Amino acid sequence: MSTITLYGIKNCDTVKKARRWLDDNGVPYHFHDVRADGLEAAQVDTWLRELGLELINRRSTSWKALDEQTRNALNVENARDVILAHPTLVKRPLLDTGRERRVGFKPAEYQALLKA
């Protein structure tokens, strides 16, 4: 299995649950803090191609802080620039197995995805 990366922010409760699950199940991974470590345009483009606007956390403080015009105009074509300017818009956690990416945390989904 290739290197697994978990994207999120350190103080997010759902990210903490996902990290605990990975640790408890002996799954080696790298944690990437989107706020502290930032994101790259090519990486966001890949996520948007695969996940579409499911990538955006519309319940986040970052989403609510965007002006109404930006929120209403957001689409797959212009989302990259908004995400790069506000990395905490990414729905957390984002699990990247090297083969596929998933947002959110559901233990059963992680179990199915990561079984060797």
N, C-alpha and C positions, 0 to 999 in steps of 0.2 A: 504494500500500500504506500502511496506517495505521502509526502508530508501534509498533515492536516493543519489548516490555519483556522483559528476562531477569531472573527472580527467583532469588536464591540467596544464598550467603554468599561473601565474598571468598576465603577460604582453602580452599574445597572444590575438590579436583582436577578433578572432573567439570564444575563450573562454569567453571573455568579453561579446560578443553578446549573447552567450548561457546563461550566468549567468543573464544578464539583462532580457532575455526572461523568465527564471525560476522565477525570482523575480517579474516581471510584472504580471505573471500568478499565483502568490501565491503558487508556488510549493516549498515545503520545501526540502532542499538538504544540503549535506555536500560537501564542496569544498576540494579536495585533490590536492595539488601542487606536481606534480611528481618530480620536481627539488628539492624543499625544503624538502618534506616529504618522498621521495623515493618510491620504489615499492618492493613488496615481490614476491619471485619466484613462489609460488603457484598461486598467483593472475595473474601473467603474463602467466603462463601455461594455466589457465582457459580462458583468453582472446585469446590466440593463438588457443586453441581448437575450440572456438566459431567463431572467426573472421579470423583466418589464417593470411596471410601476409597483409591483409587489415589493420591490426593493425599498420603497419609501414608507417610513413609519409616520402615518398620518395622525397618530395619537401623541406624538412627541412634542415636547416643549419647543423644539427647533421648528417643527412644522407650524405650530400655532404662532410662532414669532415672525414667520414669513408674511409679507404683505399679501393682501387678498388677490391682487393682480398676478403675482408670481404663483400662488397656489392654484388659481383658476387656469392659468396658462401652462402649467406643468404637463409635459408629455415625454415620451421616451426619447425624442430627439433633443430636447433642451434640458433634460434632467441632470445630465453629467455636470454641467457647469454649476447648477444649484447644489448638487451633492458635494462637489469639490469645495465650494464656498462654505458649506454647512455639513461636514461629514457625519454629524450626529443625526442626520435625516435617515441614514441607513437603518433599516429595521434590524433589531438586535435579538440575539446574536446572528451573525452570518457565518455558517460553517462551510468551509471550502475543503473538500476532500481531495482536490486535484483533478477529480473526474466530474464532480457536480457540486453545486452550491445550493444551500437551503437557508431560509431565514426563519427566525423564531426558534423556540426550543420545545420539543415534545420528546420525552424519553423514548417512547416506542419508535418514533421515527428515527432517532439517532441509533437505536439498537438495530433496526432493520438496515439502515444505511451503512453502518460501520462493522457489521458482522463479517468476519474474515471468511 
